[in-house]
């Protein structure tokens, strides 16, 4: 049996990025993450994935 991090549909490769943002945007992201019961990282990833899916659908 494969480890949980290598199962189908799971991310098998990750990279780290660092960026700066305005405090007001961070407060918004933090509030949205709390509302959706996610970490700030997972909330940001969710937003980016939704944008990518939207762009794929419009192509």
Secondary structure, DSSP 8 states (H G I E B T S, - for coil): ---GGGSTTS------------HHHHHHHHHHHHHTT--HHHHHHHHHHHHHHHHHHH-
